[in-house]
Amino acid sequence: MDAIRAATTRAADMLEMKGEIGVLAPGAYADVIAVSGDPLKDISTLEHVHFVMHDGAIFKSDQTK
């Protein structure tokens, strides 16, 4: 979880953008990924992204396991 936070909420703090990036909240900038498993139990789950949402648009992945 520390690695995921380092890339999201802690980065927002360092950039003085807390509440604007690195969170899912109304008015915040958010890019979201969807994976099948729990990355806290198996970090390699992040290697198999099913889709990415960027700027409100969903980009589906053709990648299969």
Secondary structure, DSSP 8 states (H G I E B T S, - for coil): -HHHHHHTHHHHHHTT-BTTBSS--TT---EEEEESS-TTT-GGGGGSEEEEEETTEEEE-----
